[in-house]
Amino acid sequence: EKFIHTSDSAVLFPEFVSRVVRQGMEEESILPAITATVTKFDGMDYRSIASVPSEEDKKLRRVEEGARIPETTVRTQENLVHLYKRGRMLVASYEAIRFQRLDLFSVTLRQIGAYIGRMHLEDAIEVLLNGDGNDNAAAVFTAGTSPISGEQGTLTYAQLVEFWAQFAPFEMNTMLVGNDTIVSLLKLSEFQNPLTGLNFQGTGKLSSPLGADLLRTGAVPDGKILAFDKNCALEMVRAGDVCVEYDKLIDRQLERASITTISGFAKICDDAANVLAI
């Protein structure tokens, strides 16, 4: 009631909405665990940078006295990063807001923030899988096809080790999997190690014998394991923070608030993300 009692207090309502929505976006989001850096950018056209070294460039050979030092080239990407707007219009009657407590009203706002966070995660995984438009999709390794042993349709610990070996010189420290795939992973005897189970039962955090953080999300297709080096695989680009625009419809006694965010994702190192198709 105090928010809409006077015009002076009404200006606080958009800020309250913005903070609670941001809280909902951050509470259950795994984006901080998969992004290497966050870039804040004022505009809609963002061009990232990338370094694509050859195998020889990755080898820091000895430089003799007076010899030329090998170079690593950093250049701007050919195509722009696509930024997308995600948002929701919140419409409520005066009665629905005026006679409600803030903690109850905050539940709805946090839910809106959680929905926006899930859409951001889907955008991030889409870029990791298929690239950001600069011909940098993740390499796909198929079970039963060299260098991955076994047969397609089956998942073994040996395949995971062979998949892990393809990341050098990067580190496979994060794995994103869907619901069905994570069930197959947790059924492997190596994932039933007592220490792994103790960590899950004690902290609720899944881990793998390969040392990678195991994260479950429905945004990854079943039958695929998306693994990457979280320290150098993905850049998140934000065009500002959560934007809340607020107005009233006096003739219908409605409060309206539009809640939007603009963000996009870019790949930093092409070889830092790979996919295992089982």
Secondary structure, DSSP 8 states (H G I E B T S, - for coil): -TTTTSHHHHTHHHHHHHHHHHHHHHHS--HHHH-SEEEE-SSS-B--EE----TTTTS-----TT--------EE-SS-B--EEEEEEEEEEHHHHHTS-HHHHHHHHHHHHHHHHHHHHHHHHHHHHH-SSSS---EEEETTSTTS-S-TT---HHHHHHHHGGGTTS---EEEE-HHHHHHHHTSGGGG-HHHHHHHHHH---B-TTS-EEEE-TTS-TTEEEEE-TTTSEEEEESSS-EEEEEEETTTTEEEEEEEEEEEEEES-GGGEEEEE-
